[in-house]
C-alpha cells in the first residue's frame, strides 16, 4: 500500500494550548497507479482540493527553518525475498513556486530502506523525499518507477526457548510464597503448620519449589528467558525417612527483584520497575523434587582473600511527568542537602570505592548543579537547563562518577543541590557504590564473588572467621544451586574454582535464615495448553465475570474463539508470579508462534479489560493499575514520553519495543475501575449490536475542526472529509468547523456556544464516526471549550453511539489514576457517549495526526475476509500502514483504541439501489417527484424477503460556506451538501419501496447534481445506498397554487399533554405537523427554518430542521421531537413555527409548568364527567416521565369511610396518566348512592416516593 507521511525535517515549533506543530498539507490525497505492464510504476496524486496555497499557510513552522515536510512511504512484502537496494527513476515532475519553497525542501537523495516484520512475514519499508531540483528549480515528483535489487531471506532467528505444552501448575497443590531480598530462606515444620498446611501429610522427598528469580523479562522477543516455571534445586533436611518431622526443614535460595549486573569490572543495578517482590511456588504432591548437588573443590589456583561488593540506594517516589518508566527519590527544594549512609564491613582500604550518582533537575533558562561528596572527594554535576515551553523537555539529568580511598568501613555520601533560582527543583535518582571487601565472614549470610579475574584460570577463595559447619552455595544459576565443598582449617574455609564467568557464592551459618511470606494457595491452571484463539481478554480478577460475559457474547454473535485470562494467571505462568507486562505479551507470542505462519490460527484481537496506571507499584493514592500498560523509558519530555498498548502486539521474533516494530493484532482497552463500570460497558457493547439501534445515523460521518493556526485544522479536516465523501458516497458527511460559527466573548474567554450545541445535537441524532481535528487536552476540546466533561456526562445517546477519532493532544490519558480524562468519560458514559475511541494519550503533533487519520479513513471501509473490519482491524491496519519512525512513530504509539477491538462498527450490511428509470433527470422546485428502488445484497441482487422501512433523504446541490475569520487568521471556504429537500420514511415490501415528495421552493435554482441517500432496515439487517445521477434546479411552471401553511399541534412529550400541564426539568418538544404539499426542511431559505422559541426569547431560536421526521409513507405529515435539559422551575411558554415547501408558515403554541423531578409532583387531578351516573374517568399529571408508577385511587364518603380502591400500574412516557375508568360501584359491585364523595389519588414510584392529592366527585342516579 502506498503511504505519504510527514517526517520531522528540523526541530519543531509548538503552538499554545495543546502545543501541536502544524505542517504543510501539500500531500494529502494518496493514491497509487499500478501499470499492469510495470507493477512498479507509481503516480503521485498531489492534493488539488486544498491546492498548493496551503503549503504557504503554515509559515509559522518555517520560521528559523523549522517544520515538517512530505515524505513518500511505501511498504513491500515479497515471498521468499526482500529488497536489498532501491532507487527511483523519475519520469515526470511539476514545478512548485519559489514562495512555497522559500525555506527550501529536502530533495531526493536516495531511498531509505528499513526491514520490518508483520504477521510473521518479512517486509521492507521504503521512503524518500518526493522533490527534485531540475534546471535550478525545485519540482515535485508526480510519476516515478521503483528500481529494486533483491536478496533471499535468511531464516528468521527463533527465540531461544520453545513454549511448553503444559504448565507445571496444571496439576497438583501449589502455594505461592514471596521474598524481597537475596538470601537463603527456610521453611520449617512450624512455618507450614502456622499457615494451615499440615506437614504430617507431606512426603519431604516430593517437596518442590518452582520459580524463575526476580529479574524483569526482557523487552526483546528473541532475548533468552525461562518459559513457564523452572524447578529450583533445594535442600530438604530429614527427607530420607519419607516423613516431614518436627525437626525437618527446607532451604532454598531466594532472589531479590532488583538485579545486580556487571559492566566490564563494575556492577550496576537494574530496578524491577514492575514488582518489589519475587515469588516462588511450593508443592509436594507431584513426585520427587530437585535437590542441591555437591560441587567439588577443584584444588590449586591463585588465592583470593578479597571480593567485589556492590550496594545501591534508590527510592522511587516521584514520576516527574506522570509518564514513562523513570521514578525519582528525594526531592530537593525545601531541603537542599541529604546524606546517605553506607557500610561495607571489612572494607579493603587499599582499593578505591567507586561512587556513581544520577540526579535530575528542572531549572528554567539557567543551569542548576549538584555536589556529590564522599570520603575526602567531591564532584560537581551541572544539569542542563530547560525552557518553560509546555512541550519542551521538562527536566534534565546528570551523572557523576568518581572514586575515593576509604578510611573506614562506614561512610556517607552527601548530595547537595545548588539551585540556580528559587523556582528550581531537583531529584535524586540513585547512588551506586562498588567496593572491595576482605573475605572475612560477617553476619549470618554473606554473598561474595570476584570479577577482577574472569580469565578462565583457577582461583582459590579463602574465607576467614568462619565457624565449623558453615555452608557455601554457588548461586550463579539460581535454579540450579550447588553445594560448594571446601577445606576447613583454623576458622578458614577455602575452595578453588575456574573463574570462566561471573560466579556468585553465598556463605551462611546454619541458623537465622530468612523466612518467606505465604501469599495464597494457587488454583490449577494451564494457559500453556492454549492455541487457536481469536480474541484474548486479559482482565483483573475483579472484572472476570463481566469479561467472560463479553467473551460469550462475541462467541455467539461473531463466531470468535475466545479466552479470558486474568493478569494473575499470566504472571504465574509467564513471569514467575510477579507483575511484568511482558508476561501478557509472551502469552500472545505463544499463541502467535503456534499458528506457524497460518494467519487464520493467529490471535486476532487483544482486549485489556481494566484500567491502567503510570504507577505499576501503587505508590500513589487511589491507584488503578488493574491491567498494566507499556510506558516508554523517557520521563522528561512530553513529546517523547508515551504510553502504549501496542507493545503487547509486537509479536514477531525480531521485534521488541522499537518504534519501527509493526503491530500484528488489534488491541483495545476498556479502562474500568469498578464492577459497576465493567457491567455497564459490557451492556453498552451488547446494546450497540441490538437491532433497535438500526437508524439512519449509521450513514453519517461527522468532522469537527478547530480554528486559528492559519486554518490548518480546517484544511486537514476538510481534506479528509472530502476524501471520505468521494470514497464512501453512501455515507453523508457533516462538517462542524469552528470558524463557520459566531465567536462570543465571555468573562472566561472566547467561546462558540453554537458549536457546543451543534456537537450535542450530533450526539443526540447520532453519527457513525465523529472526528475531531484540533487542540485538546484531558479536560476537553479547543481553547474555546467546545467540549467539556460536564457536556460529555450529559449525553444520553444509548441508541446511536459513535466511534470517536480524536486528532488532538492527550484527550484520553487513561493511565493517570488521579484524574479521569475527557476521553475516558466519553467511553465510560453508561447512557451513551462513544462506543469507542481511537484517541491520543499524550501530547502529539499535528502532521502525524493528520497522516494517521488519513490512514484510518483509507482503511475504514476495507473488508477483511469478506467482512467489514472490526475496531481492532482498523487500529491494526492504521498503525501497520503508517509511518513508524521518529516522532511520527511516537505519535502512532500514542494513539490508543479505547473500546472493544472485536466490535464491528454498525456498517449497513446491504445496498439500497434507487431505480434509475424512476428518478427524473431534473428535479425542479414545487414539482412532485416519485422515487422507487429496492434493497439488494452485496452483488446487487434484490432481497425479495426484505420487509421493513427505508429512510430516504434527498439533498440539494453542494453549497459553499465561507468562514467568519473570527481570529483574523484568514477566511476559509469549504463545500457542504446538507440542505435536505425531503426526509421521509417509506415501507419496503418484498425488497421494493417507493416514496413521493414535493420539491421545496427553497432549492438553489442553479442546475447541479443532487443526492438521494437511503437507509433501510427490517429489524434484523440493514442497508444503505445513494444515487447522484440527476440534476436539481429551476422551477416547475405548472405547480398548483398553495397559500395555506402547515397545521401544528404542539405538546410536551406525548399527545396526552394538555395546555398548562406540568413536566419535569427535562421535557421534550413533541409536535405533530401536516401540510398538503409537505414541510420545508431545506434550511437554505432565509427565515424558513423550523424554529422553536422558549419563553419568547426570539433572539435565541432553536433550529429544528434536523429533528423533523416524516410519517410512514407520507410526505404530508410528520413529527418533531426535541429534548430540553435542566429547565428552571415555573411556567414556560413555547412557540413552534414551520413552513411548507411553498414557504407558507404555520405556528403552534403551548405553556407548561416545570416541577423539579428531585421531588415527585402531582397536579391537575380530575375525573370526567363529573357529576356522573354510571361511568367516569380519572386523569392526573406528574413530573416523572419514563418511570414505572403505581396509582391508587380511594373513594371515601364524606364521613371518611373507604368504599372503593382502584389500583393502576403504568409506565408513563409522558407527564399525563389517564383515563382510569370507574363504573360507580363499591368493592362488592353494588352501585353507590347519589351524593358528594371525596377521592384521594396516591402516586408511588419504584423507589418508594409517594405523593397524594384530594378531589371531590358527584354521583347522580
N, C-alpha and C positions, 0 to 999 in steps of 0.2 A: 504494500500500500504506500502511496506517495504521501509524504507529510511535509509541510512547511512549518518551521518553528522560528521563534525569535530567540536568538542567543545573545547573552551579555557580551558586548563588544569592549566596553570600557567601564570604569567604576560608575555607579548609578547615583542619580539624584532622586530624592524622595519628596513626596508632597504631603501636606498637612492632613491630619486625621487618621488615615489608615497608612500613610506613607507608602503608597503604591508608586511604582515608576510607570511611566506611560510611553508607549512605543509608537513607531510608525506602522500604520496598517497598510503598508504598501502591498503586502501579500496576504490576501485573506481568503479568497475562494480557491481551494486547492484541487486541481484535477490532474489526471494523467491521461495521456492518449497513447494507447498501445497500437502500434502498427503491426498487423499480422505478419508482414514480411520482415519486420525488425522489432522484436519484442522489447528492445532496449531503447527505442526512440521515445522521447518524452517531450511533451509540450506544456509549458508553464502558463497557466491561465491567471495572469495578473488581475487583481480586482479592478473591475470597471465601475461598479456601482458607487464605490467611495471615491474613485479617481485618485490620481497621484497627489491631489491637493492635500489629502490627509497626511501625506508624508511630511508636509511642512507644518502641520498644525501642532506638532509636539516639539516645537523648538526649545522648550524648556529642557528637554532631555539632551539637546545638542549643545547646551551651554558647557563651556570648558571641554568640549569634545566627548560628552558622555551620552550613553544611550544604548538602545537595543537595535540590532539590525536583522533583517530577514536572513534566514538560513534554510537552504533546501535540504530535506532529510528524507531518506527512503530506506526501507528495510527489505532485505532479501533472505530467503531461506531456500537452499537447494538440497537435494537429496544426495548424500554421499560426498559432497564437496562444499567448499566455501570460497569466497572471493579473497584472493591474496593481494591483488593490486587492482586499483580502479582509477579511471580517469574520465574526463568529459570531453567529448567532441562537440564544440559549439556550432550549431547550424544556423541559428537566427537570433538576433538581438534587436532591441529597440532602445532609443535614447531616453534618458531622463534629463530633466532640466538642471542647470547649474544651481538654481535655488534649492532644489531638492537634494543636491549633492554638496551643499556649501560646507559641510563639515567632513566630507569625504566618506566613502564607503569602502569596506574591505572587498577587494576584487578576488576573483577566482585564483586560487593559488594551490590548487590540488584538492584531492578528496580525502577527508578524514575517514578512517576505517576503524570500526570497533566491533569486535566479535561479541555476540550475545547468545544466550540460551533461552529458549522459550518452549515450554511444554515438552521438554525432552529433546528438542531439535536445536542444532547449532545454526545460527544465522549471522548476518553481517548488517550493521547499521552504517550507512554512508551519508556524509553531509558535506556541503560546500557552499560558499557564498555565491549567489547567482548574479554576480555583476562582473563586467569585463570592461577594460579600457581599450577602445579602438580609435585610432587617429586622435589621441588626446582627449577623447570624450568617454565618460562613463556611461555604459549601457546596461540594461537589464536583459538577462538571457531569457528568451521566450521558447527556444527549441534547442534540444541537445540530444546526444546519443551517449549512452553508457558504453565504456570500453572496459572489459574485465579480463583479468587473468585468474585462473582457479588453481586450487590445490586440494588434494584429497583430505578427508577428515581423519585425524588421528582418533583412536578410541578414547572416549571420554573417561578420565580417571575417576574411578568409583570411590566412594567413601571407604575408609579403611575397614570398617566393620559392617557385617550384614546384620539385618534386624532379626531378632529371634522370632521363632514361630509361636512361642508361648512364653508368657511371663512366669517368673518364679512365684508370683503372687496368685497364680491361678488356683493352686491347691495348698491346703494346709492352714494352720493357725499362725497369724503374724501379729507382732506387736511393734509399733513404731516408737523408737526411742530417739532422744535428742542429745547432742553435745554441742558445746560452744567454744572449746579450746583444744589445742593439740595435747595429746597425752594418753596414758594407759588408764582405761576405765574398768571398773569392777562391778559385776552383777552377782550378788550373794544370794544365799538361800533366803535370808530375811528380806532382802530387797524385793525378791519375787513375791514372797508371802504378803508383804505390806501393800503390794499393788494388786492383790486379788488373784495372783497366779499361783496355783498350788504346786510346789516343787515336787511333791510326792509322786505325781503322775508324769514326771519328766524323766526320760532316759537321757542322761547327760551326753551319751555318745551321739545323740541325734540333734544336739543343740547346734544351730547355725545362726550366723549373723551376716546379713547382706547389706551392702552399701557401696557407694562409689566415691566417697570422700566429699570434701566441701567446696571444691572448685566450681566456678561457673562453667557452663557448657560453652564451647567456642561458637562464635557467630558464623564462621565459615563452615559450609556444609561438608567440605572434604577434610576438615581437621579431625584428628582422632578423638574418640570419646567412647565411654563404656555404654553399651546398649543394655537396656533393662537394668538388672541389678546383679552386681558381682558378689559372689560369696567371698567373705573375708576369712583369712586364716586366724583362728582364735586359740586361746589356751583354756582348757577346762580342767580344773583341779578335781581329782577324785572320780573321774568318769569310768575308770576301769571296771567297777562293780555294777555299772548299769543303773545305779540309783543315785539320785541327787540328794545327798545327805546334808545335814545342817552345816557341816564344815566345808562343803563343796562351794565352788565359785567359778565365775567366768571372767577371763581377762581379754580385753580386745583393745586395739588402738583406734582412737577416735581422732579425726582430723577437723581442725577449725575451718570455718567457711572462708576465711580471708587468707590468701596464699602468700607465701614467701617464694620469690622467683629469683633466678640468677641471671645477671647480665655481666658476662666476662668474669670478673673477680669480685663483683659486689652484688649484694642482694637488693631487691626492691620488692615492694608489696603490691598485691592486687586485691583490692577490696571487693568482696562479693556484693554487687550492687542490689541483688535481689533478696538476699537472706543473711541473717546473722546467726543462723543455726544450721548445723549439719545433722542429717537424720540417718538412722540405720534401722534395719528390720530384723527382729529376733523371732526365730521359730524353733520348734523342737519336735515336729511330727512328720518330717518328710525324708527320713533316712539319715545315715551318718554324715557328720559335718566335717568341714575342712579345718585342719589343725596346724598350728605353727610348727614348722620343721626346724631342726637344728642346722646351724651353718658352721662349718669347721673353721678353725683358725688356720689360715694358710701358712703362717710362720714367716719369720725373717722380715726384711724391709727396714726402711728408714723410720726411726722413732719420731712420733709426733706427740708432743705434750701441750700443744695449744690447739684451739679450734676457732673457726669463724663463727661469730654470733651476730645476730641482727635483731633490732627492735624498731617498731614504728609507732607513731601516735597519729591517729586520725579520728576526728569526731565529726560525724555527719549530722549537721543541724540545719543548714540553710541551703536552699536551692535558689540562687540569686535571681534567675529569670522565671522560676516555677516551670522550668523546661529543661530537658536534657538530663544526662546521667551524672553530672558533676555536683557534688554536695560539699559544703564547706563547714568548718567548725567555728572557732571563736571569732566573734565579730569585734573589730576594732573601731573605735569612735568615741564612745563614752569612756571606755578603758583602752589605753593605747599600748599597754605592755602586759605580757603574760610570760610566766616561767613554767617550764615543764621538766619534771624530774625523771631521770633515768638511772638504772642501776645495772651494771654488768659485774656480777660477783667474780672475784679473782681475775680482774681485767689484766691483760698483758700491757704493762706500762711502756714497753718498747715499740709498740705498734700504734700509729696514729688512728684516732677514731674519725671516721668519715661522717659528716653531717650533711644531709640534703633536705632542703625545706622548700615547699611550694606555697606561695601566697597569692592572693588576688586583691585587687583594689578598684574602686570606682572613684576617679578623680577627674573632674571636668577641666579640660584645656591645660592643666598643669600637672606634671607627674608627681605622685607621692612615692615614698620609699619605705622599706622595712630594714631594720638592722637585726641580724641574727648573731647571737653571741653564745659561745660555748668554750669552756676552759679559758684560755687567755687569748682566744681568737674571735674576731668579729668579721662579719661580711655584710655588705650592703646590697639590697635588691631595689633597683629602680623599676617601678611598674609603669608602663606607658600610660599616658593619659588617654581619656576618651572624650567624645563630644556629647552634647546634650540632645542630639537628634534622636527621636524616638526609636528609629530603626537602626541606628548606628550601634556599634559594639557597646554594650552596657558596662562591662568591666573588662579588665585585662589581668593577666597573671604574670608571675615572675618566679624564677627558681634560683636558689643559692646552693652551692656545694663547696664545702671546704673541709679541712682536716685539722685536728689539734692533738697534741700528745697528752694523754690522760695522766693525772697525778693522783687520782682516787677512783675507786670503782663506782661511786655515786657522784653525779654531777647534774647540772641543769642546763637546759637550752632556753635562752631568753629571746623572745620575739618582740621587737619594738616597732610600732607603726609611727611613721613620720608623715603626717598628713600635709598635703600642700595647702589646704584651706579647711575651714570648719565644716564644710559640707562633704569632705572626702570620707570614704568608708573603706575598711579593709577586712580581709578574712584570712584565716589560716586554713590551708588545705591539709598538709601533712608534714611530719618530720620523720625522716628515716635515718637510722644510725647503723653503721657497720663497724664492728669492733672485733678484737681478738681477746680470747679468754684462756687462762690456764686450764688444762684438763684436770681440774680438781672437783670432785663431786660436791655439789651444792644442792641442798633441798632433797625432796623425795624423788623427783624425776628431773632429769637434765638431758636436753637434746644437744647433739653435737655433730659436727661434720667438718670436712676440710675441702675447701675449693681452691686453695692456692697451688695444689699439686695434682690437678686432673691430667695425668700424663701416662696412664696405663701402667705405672710402676707399683711395686709393693710398698706399702707403708704400714707402720705399726702404731696404733693408738695406745698410750699409756695413761690410764685414768687413776689418779691418786685419791686418797681419802675415802676409799670405798669400803663398805662393810662386807663381811663374808656372806655369801648367798645373794649378792646383788645380781640383777639380771640385765642383760643387754639385748635389745631388739634392733634389727635393721628394719627400718620402715621406709626404705626408698620406694618400694611398691607397697602402698598402703593396703592393698587387697591380699598381698602375699608376704606378710611379715615373717621374718626369720628370727629364730633364737640364736644369737651370736655366742658361740663358745669362746671362752677366753682362758687365759692363765692368770691365776690369782696368787700374789706373793707380797707380803709386807704392806697390806692395805692398798695394793695396786692391782688393777685389772688391766690386762693388755691383750691385744689381739691384732693380727695382721690381715690386710685386705688389699685387693687390687683396686687402685683408685682410677678406674676407667670411666667414671662418670661422677656427677654429684651424688654421693651416697650419704643417706641420712640415718642417724642412730639415736636411740634413747636409752639411757641407763637409769634404772629405777630400783629403789628398795622395795622389798616385797610387802609393803604396807602403805596405808594412807593413799589409796588410789582415788581418782575422780569417780563420781557416780553419774551415770546418765539419767535423763529425765524420761519417764514414761509418758508418751503423748496420747496414744489411743490404741485400741485393738483395730486392726485393719481388715475390712471385708475382702474376700477374694475378688480378684479382677483379672482380666486378660485382654487388654487392649492390643497386645501383640498378635492376637489371632485375627485382627480385623483386616478386611480388604474390600475392594469394590464398593466404596461408599460415595454417594454423590454429594450429600450435604452433611458436613460435620458441624455440630453445635457444641461449642465449648462454653460452659457456664459454671457459675458458682453453685455449690450445693443448695444455697438459699433459694435459687431460682430453678432448680431441676424440674419440678413439676410443670412449671409453665413452659420451659424449653421443650420438655417431652411432648406437651400438648401441641406445640408448634410443629415439631418433627412429625407427629402423627398426621397433622393437617397436610403437610407437604407430601407425605407418602400417599395419602388418599387423593389429594387434589392434583398433584403434579407427577405422581408416579416415581418420586425420587426415593432412592435408598438412603436412609438417614442413620445417624449415630449421635446420641447425646452423651457427652463425657464431661466430667467435672474437672476443674483445674487440679484438684487434689489427686484424682486418679491419674492424670497426665504426669504430675510431678512424681508420683510414686513409681511409675514405670520408666520415665524418661529423664528424670533429674534427681533420682535417689531421694525422693520425698520432699525436697526443698523447692521453694518457688524459683523458677527460671523460665523466662519467656521462650527459650529455645526448646524446652520440653514440648510446648504446643507445636512448634514448627517441626520438630523431629517426628512427632506422630503423623503430621501431614506428609512429611517426606517419606515415611514408611509406606503409607498408602500410595503415594505417588510412584515410588520406585517399584512397588509390587505390580503396578499396571504394566510394567515392562514396555513402556512406549505406546501402549494402546490408550488413546485419549478417551475412549468410551469407558475405560475402567479407572481412569484417574479421578481423584476427588475434584468436584466442580466448584463447590461453594464452602466457605467457612463463615459461620455466624458466631461472633463473640457476644454472648448473651450476658451482659453485665457491664457496669461502669468500670472505668479505669482511672488511674491517678499517676501524676508525675512522681508521686511518692510511693515507691514499692514497699516501704518498711513501716508505714503507719507512724511517721514522725510528726505528722500534723493532725490537728484535731478534726474530727469528722471525716477522716479519710475514707475513700470509697474504691479501693483497689480490688475489685471483685474479680475481674478478668484482665490481667495486666496487658499493657501495650508496649511497643518499642519506643524508646527515647533515643535521640541522637546523642553523640558524645558532647557536642557543643552546648554549653550552658551560658554563654556570654553574649552571643549576637542574635537578636530576634529573627533576622532573616536566614540564619544558618542553623539555628536550633529548631528541631522539629519533632513531632510525634507522628507515628505512622503504624497502621496495622498491616501495611504491605509486607513487612518483614516475614510474616507467617506464610506468605505465598511465594517466597523466593526459593523454589524447591529443587532447581536443577543442581547437579553435583558441584559445579564450579562456581556456584553463587554463594552469597552470604548476606551482607547488608550494604553492598555498594549501590550507589545511585543508579548505575547502569544495569543492575540486575532487573530482570523482567518478571513481573508478577504472573504466576501460572494459574491462579484460581481467582474466583470472585469472592471478595471479602467484605463483610459488613459488620456493623456493631449495633447492638441495642443497649444504650447506656443507662440501664435501670439501676436503681439503688434500693428498691423495696419490692416485696412480693406483690403489693398492690399495683405498682407501676408495671411490673412484669406481666401481670394478668391483663392489665389494661392494654398493653402493647400487643399482646397475642390476640386479644379480642379485636383490636383495631385492624390488624393484618388480616384476620379471618373475615372481618366485615368488608374489607376492600374487595374481596372476591364475590361478595354477595350480589346476586342478580338485581336486587333492589337498588343498587347504585348505578345501574345502566341508564345513563342520561347523556345529553349532548356535550357535557363538559369534557367528555373523553376525546373530543375532536379539537380541543383548543390548546394552543401553545402561547404562553404569556411571557413577554420580555419587558423588564423594567430596567431603566438606565439612569445613572446619576448625571448631574450637570457638572459644570466647571471643567478645569483641566483641558481647556481648548476643545471641549466636546468629545474627548477621546472615548468616553464611556458610551455615549450615544452612537458614535461611529462604530465601535466594536459591536455593541448590542444589535445595531441595525444591520450590520453586515451579516451576522449570524441569523437574525430573524428573517432577512430577505432570502438567505440561502435556504433556510428551513421552509419558507413559503414556496420556494421553487421546487425543492426536492420532494417535499411531502405535502402536495397540494390539497389532499383531502382533509388536512388539518387547517384550522383557522388561526391566524396569528393576531394576537392582541399586543399593542405596544403602549407602555406607560413610561414616557420619557419626562423626567422632572421638569426640564426647561420648557416643555409644552404647556405647563400649568402655571398659574399665577403664584408667585412667591409672596409670602406675607411676613412682615417684620413684627416680631413679638419681643417682649421683655427678655425672653430666653434666647433670642437669636432669630435667624431666618427660618421660616417653616413653609411647608407645602401641604396645608390641610386637605386640599382636594386630592393629593396623591395618597395620603393616608386612607382617605375614603375609597379611592379607586382600588387600592390593594385589598382593603376589606371586602369590597364588592367582588373582586376576582376570587377571593377565598370563599365567599358565600355562594357565588354562582358556580364556581368550580373551574379547574383547568387541569389538563393532564400533566404539564410540566411548567413550572414557574421559574424563570431565570432572572437573576439579579446581577448586573454588572456595575460595579462602582465601589465607593468607600463603604466600610463597615467595621464592626467590632463585636465584642461579646455582648453588647447591650442592644445592638440593632443595626440599622442601615442608615447611612448618609449623615452628613453634618446637620441636615435639616430634620433628622429624626423621623423619617417617613415610615419606619417600622420600629416599634419598641416592644419590650417584653409584655407590658400591660395589654398591648394590642394583640399580641400573639395568644395570650392566655384567654382573651375574649372570643376567639374564633370558635365557631360551632358548625363545622362543615364535615360532619362524620360521613356523609354520603358522597363526598366529592373531594377527596384529599389528594393534592398534587404531589409530585416529586419536585423538591426544591433543588435548583442548581445555582450555587452562590459563588460568583467570581468576585470575592471580596476578602477582607482580612479577618482571620480568627473568629468568624461568626459562630463556629461550633467548637470551641475549646473545651472538649469533653473531659479532659484529664485534670481539671482544676477542681478539687473537691470543695473548695471554699466558695465557689461561685458556679451557678448553673447558667450556662451561656444561652443567648437568644436562640441559637440553632437547636440546642437540646430541648428548649421549651417548644419549639415548632414540632419536634417529633414526639415529645412526651405529652403533648396536649391530648388528653383522653377523649375529648369531644370533637376532635378533628385535627386541625393543623396540617402537617405534611405526613405523607405515608413513608417518606424517606428523604434524605438529603445527600447529594454529592456536594461536599461542602469543605470549607477551609478550617484549619485548626490552629494556624499561626499566621503571622504577617507574611503576605505573599506579594508577588509582583504582577502588574497589570498585563504585560505582554504574554508571559507564560500562561496566565489565567485565560486570556483570550484564545490562545492556541489550544489549551485544554478543552475549553467549551466548544470550540470548533470541532475538535476530535470527537467529543461526545456526540454532537449532533450529526456528524458523519456516520456514526455507528448506531444511533438511537433506534432506527427502524430496520436494522440489518437482521434478517432471520438467521438463526443458528439451528442447523439440523431441522429445517422446515418449521421452526417455531420462533415466535417473537422472543427477543432477548429478555433475560431477567436483569434485575438491577446488578447482580454480580457479574453477569456477562458484560454489561455496559461499562462498569468501572474497570474490569479487566481489559477490555478492548481499548478503552480510552487511555489507560496507562501504558499498555503494551505498544500502542501505535504512536506514542508521543515522544517528545524529546526528553531523554532521561539523564542528561548530562548537566553538570554545573548547577547554576541557580534554577534552571528550568526543572532539573531533576528533583531538587528540593521542593519546588512548587508542586510537582506531581505527587511526591510523598505526602505533602501536607493536605492534599485532597483526600477526604475520607468518606466512605459510604456509611452514613448513619441510617440504619434500616436493615431489612431482611434481604440478603443477597439472592435468595431463591424466589423472591417475589417478582412476578411478572407485571409490568405496568398494564393498565387497563386499555390495551390497544384493542380497537374494534377488530373482530376476527374476520369478518367477511366484507364484501363490497356492496355498495349501493350504486346502481347504474341508472342514470336518467336516460330514458329512451330518446335518442336524438331526434327522431321524426316528430316527436310530440312537443319539443321545445321550439318556440318561434325564433326565427332568425333575429328579430329585433323586438325587444320589449319596450313599449312606449308608455309614457305617463298616462294614467287613467284607462289603460287597456286591461281587459280581463284575460288572464293567462291561465292555462291548464297545463300542468306538468305531469307526466307519467314516468314510471320507472319500475325497477324490480331489484330484489335482493339476490345477490349472486355469490357463489363460492369463490375460492381463490383463482379458479380457472375461468371465471366469467359466466358460469352456468347458473341459471335461475334455480333458487332453492324453493321448490314447489310447496314444501310443507312449512314454510316460514309464515307464521301468522302473528302479527304484533303491531307495532307502531313505527312510523317514520317521522322524524322531526326535521323538516326542511327549513333552511334559511336561504333567502335569495338576497345577494349582496349587489349593491350598486358598484360602479367602477372604483378603481383606486382613486383616492383623493390625496392631495399634497398638503402637508402641515408644516408650517414654519414656526420654529420655537421662538420664545419671547425674549431671549437674551437677558435673562434675569440678572446674571452675574457679569454682564459685559465681557463675555469671552467669545462672543460671536453667535449669530443665528445658525441654526442647523435645520435643514429641510429633509423630510422623510415622507414616505408614502404609506398609507394605510388603506385597508379595504374593510371598513367597519360599519358602513351605513346599510342597515338591514331593511330592505323593502318589504320583506314578509318573513315572519316566523310562525310556523304552524305545527300542527300535529295531525297526521293522517293515518288511517288504518292500512295495514299491509295484510292482504288476503291471498293465500296461496303464492306468496312471494311477490305479488304485484301491488302497486299503490298508485294513487292519483290525487293531486291537490290543485285547488284553484285559488287565485287571489287577484285583486285589482292593484295595478302598479301605482305607487304613490305619486302624487303631483310634485313631491319634493325631490325627485331624482335630479341628478346632474344631466342637463339636457344635451350636453355634448355626447356624441356617439363613442362608445368604447365597450370593452369586454366586461361583463359581469361574472358572477359566480353563483352557482347553486351548490350549497353544501347540505348533505343529508346524513343523518344518523338514524339508524333503525335498531330496534331490539324487540325480542319476543319473550323476555323474562328468563331466557336461558342463554342465548348468544346474542351478539350484536354485530353491527356492520356500519361502514361509513364509506362515503364517496363524494365526489364533486364533479361538476360539469361546468365548463367555461367557454364552450364554443358557441357563444351567442352574443348579441350586441344589445346594450341598453342605451336609450337616448330618444330625444324627440318627444312628441305628444300625440295622443290619439285624437284626431279631429272629430271623430264621431262619438265621443264619450257622452253618455247621458248626463243630464243636469242633476246636481245633488246639492241642496242648501241646508241640509239638516245635520247637525252634529251628533256625535255618539251619545247614547244613554249610559249613565254611570251610576251604579248602585254601590255605595261605599259603606264598608263595615270594618270592624276590628276583629281579626282572627277568623271568624266564620259568619255565615249568614244569619245565625241566631242572635247576633248582636243587635241591640236597639239603641237608638239615638240617646246619648247621655249616660250610657251604661258604664260600669266600672271595668277596669283592666288592671293588670299588674304593671310594673315599670318597664316591661319588655314586650309590648303588644306588637301585633303585626297588621300592617295595612292589608285589607282584603277587599279588592274592588272587582266588580263584575261589569264588563263593558260590552256594548253592542252597537253595531252600525251596519247599514245595508251594504256598504262598499268596503268596510274594513277599517281597522285602526292604523293610524300612521305611526310607525316605529322607526322611521328612517333616521331621524336625528340630524339631517343635513339642512333642514329648513329653519331659519332663524325664528325662534319663538314657537316652534311646532313640536317641541318635545312633550312627552308625558311627564307632568310635574305634579309634585305634592308639596303643599305649603303647610307647615305645622305652626299653629298659634300666630297666624297672619304674618310670619316672617318672610315676606315676599322677596327680600333681598337674598335669601338663602334657600332657594327651592331645591327639592330633591328631584333628580332626573331619573325617571323610572322606565325608560325605553327598554332596557335590558331585562326588566322584570315582567314584561308582558308575555303571556303565553296564550296562544290561540286555543280555542276549544277543539275537540276532536272533529276532524273532517269539516271544519268550518273556518272561513276567513272572516266571518262577520262578527264573531263573538270571542271573548277571551277573558282572562283573569290576570290580576296583578297581586302578587304577594311580596310585601317588603317589610323587613323587621326593624323596629326601633329598639334601642337599648338604653337603659338607665334614665328613663324619663322621670321628671320630678313629679312629686305627688300633687294632686289637684286636678282641676278641669283643664282640658286641652281641646283645641279645635283643629280640624284637618280639612283641607280643601284639595281635591284632586282634579286636574284638568287634562283632557286628552283631545286629540284631533283625529278626524278621519282622513282618508287618503286624498279627499278633496280639500283639505285644510279648513273644514268646519269644526268648531270646537264644542265641547260639552264639559260640564263640571259636576262633581259630586261633593257633598259636604256632610260632615258629621261632627259630633262632640263626644268626648269620653272623659271619664274621671279615673285617674291613676291612684290606686291604693297600693302602697308598698307591700310586696309579697313576703317581707320578713314576718308580717303578721297576717293571718288569713282574714279576708274581708268578706262580708255577706251584705247584699243590698238588693233593692228592687224586688223584694219578696212579695208575690201576689198570687191570687188564684182568679181564674176567669172561666166561665162567667161568675159573677158574684153580685147579687144573690143568684142562687141556682136551685134547681129542683132535684134532678136525677144525675147530673154529671158536672164536674168541674175539673180544671187542670191547674197545677201549681207550676210557677216559674220563679227563678231566682238568678242573681248574678253573683259572681265571686272573682277573685284575683289569682286563681291558681290554674291557668291553662296547662294542658299536658300532664295532668295529675289524675290519679285514681281517687275518687271522692265517695264518701258514704253520706247519703242524705237520709235523715229521719224526720218525718212529719208526724206530729202528735196533735190530735184534735181533742179539746177539752170543753166541757160545759163551763158556763160562767162561774160555777161553784168550784171548778178545779178538778173535776173527775175526768180521767182519761177514758174516752170512748172508742178511739181508733188510733192505731200506729201503722204508718206506712214506711217501709224501708226500701231504699232505692240505691243501687250502686252504679256509678257512671265514670268512665274515663273521658274526661272533658277536654276536647281540643280547643274550645273557645272559653268565653267568660260567662256563658249563659247555660243554665240547666233547665230543662223542661221540654215538652209538657210531661208532668207526672199526674196520671189520671186517678180520680176517686169518684165512686158512684153514690156517695152519701150514705153508706151503710156502716154499721158498727162492726166490732170484731166477730159477731155471730151471724153477720149477713142480714141483720134486720135494719130496716130503714129508720133513720134518725128523724125525730120530730122537728117541726118548724121552729126557728128561733135563731138567736145570735150565738155563735160559738167562737172560741179562741183557738188558734193553732200556733204551734211552735215548730219552726224549721231549724234543725241542727245539722251543721256541716262538719264532717270529720275527715282529716287527711290520713294517709297511711302512717305518718309519723306520730299520730295521736293528737294533733292540734284540733281544737274544736271552736266553733262559734255558733251562736243561735240568734234567732230573731222571732218576735211575736207579731201576729196579724189577726184580723177578725174576718169571719165569713158568715154569710146569712143563708139559711136554707128555707125555701118556700115549698110547701106541699099543697 
